[in-house]
Amino acid sequence: MTQLPSERGAEIGRRIGVGLMYGLWRPRVLGAWRVPASGPVILAVNHAHNIDGPMVMSVAPRPAHFLIKKEAFVGPLGPFLTGIGQVKVDRGSPDRTAISQALGVLEQGGVLGIFPEGTRGEGNFASIRAGLAYFAVRSGAPIVPVAVLGSSDRPGRLIRALPPLRSRVDVVFGDPFDAGDGSGRRTRRALDEATERIQKQLTAHLENARALTGR
């Protein structure tokens, strides 16, 4: 039986993250009330900075379990990430353990965090992997789009993958939506159609978030 990530650990991680994120940057959180107060939900987050996951995990109104690449679980960081309820995933092959843990989080009514682009890049949702559609359709959990808008185009970054220290980072939560078409189908075609719907929703949310924040 697969051991599920610890929700208590995720709550502890959130509390640690709040102090760290607000200490190093100036987060501005918009629309957090849109995250359902209970029940399973998937946070779909764009990914342009290394802090995107920790930032959302810290400012989200509920403890979140993010799918994180196994390469991040090195040295003492590995046990720490596991301890705060995060899910290690092998992106190179179907990772049955990670899939089981992620579905288990949703079955228990928890919050699953996913980077639909699969890796850090421009953060514009231009390429969406099918994994998000699979979890959404399989679990029936609504998706809440999340746009993290940092300062990637400004000078002053000590590390290229991070926004400048003490700069404002906007985190904008969107309205929840269902990825499926209501038929309950889980075929490859159904997942492809769901992926297209998801990409349109996420792209629209990102555009709205940029207009809202002036980013």
Buried (B, 14 or more C-beta within 10 A) or exposed (E): EEEBBBBEBBBBBBEBBBEBBEEBBEBEBBBBEBBBEEEBBBBBBBBBBBBBBBBBBBBBBBBBBBBBBBEBBEEEEEEBBBBBBBBBBEBEEEBEEBBBBBBBBBEEEBBBBBBBBBEBBEBBBEEBBBBBBBBBBBBEBBBBBBBBBBBBEEEEBEEEEBBBEEBBBBBBBBEBBBBBEEEEBEEEEBBEBBBEBBBEBBBEBBEBBBEBBEB
